[in-house]
Amino acid sequence: MVRYAFGALEMQRIGLTYSAGNQASERIAKRLGFSLEGVQKGANVLPGGRNANRYCYARFDIAGLPDLAVDWPAHRDQDSP
């Protein structure tokens, strides 16, 4: 999605945010080379009404992205069985 956003959509910046304690989202941000821009204290309201800090990350290009390890299926005509 990051490659698509910068390539096909010609985005100049992509932002990503997550709530404190969401380690899976933190790992994704770091693995994809997003840079921490700041922390908004108590900005996210979680289920049950508890507030959590919001971590804000951004990327400005595709430099340094991990290799794309995706096998795209061959295109098939709609009329093919």
C-alpha positions in Angstrom: 0.0 0.0 0.0 2.9 2.3 0.8 4.4 1.8 -2.7 1.0 2.2 -4.3 0.3 5.5 -2.5 3.6 7.0 -3.4 3.7 5.6 -7.0 0.2 5.4 -8.4 -1.4 8.0 -6.2 1.7 10.3 -6.2 1.3 11.0 -2.5 3.9 13.2 -0.9 3.4 12.1 2.7 1.7 9.1 4.4 0.8 9.2 8.1 0.1 6.4 10.5 -1.2 6.6 14.0 -1.8 4.1 16.8 -2.8 4.0 20.4 -0.3 3.3 23.2 -0.1 -0.4 23.9 -0.8 -1.5 20.3 2.5 -3.3 19.8 1.4 -4.8 16.4 0.9 -1.4 14.9 4.2 -0.2 16.4 6.0 -3.1 14.8 4.5 -2.3 11.4 5.4 1.4 11.6 9.0 0.6 12.4 9.3 -2.3 9.9 8.1 0.0 7.1 10.5 2.8 8.1 8.0 5.3 9.3 9.5 8.1 11.5 8.0 9.1 14.8 6.7 12.7 14.5 5.2 13.0 18.0 2.9 11.7 20.7 -0.5 13.3 21.4 -1.2 12.7 25.1 -4.5 11.1 25.9 -5.8 11.8 22.3 -7.3 8.3 21.6 -10.5 7.2 23.5 -10.5 3.5 23.9 -13.5 1.2 24.5 -14.7 1.7 28.0 -13.8 5.4 27.9 -10.2 5.1 28.8 -7.8 7.6 27.1 -4.5 6.5 25.5 -1.6 8.4 24.0 -1.7 8.6 20.2 1.7 7.9 18.4 2.0 9.7 15.1 4.4 8.4 12.4 5.1 9.5 8.8 6.9 8.5 5.6 7.8 10.8 2.7 9.1 8.3 0.1 9.8 4.6 -0.6 13.5 4.8 0.1 14.6 1.9 2.3 11.4 -0.1 2.2 11.8 -3.8 2.7 11.8 -5.9 -0.5 8.3 -6.7 -1.7 7.7 -10.4 -1.2 4.4 -10.9 -2.9 3.5 -13.4 -5.6 0.8 -11.9 -7.8 -1.6 -14.4 -9.4 -1.7 -14.5 -13.2 -4.4 -12.4 -14.7 -7.4 -14.5 -16.0 -10.0 -13.3 -18.4 -13.5 -13.2 -17.0 -14.7 -15.7 -19.6 -12.1 -18.3 -18.6 -13.2 -21.2 -16.5 
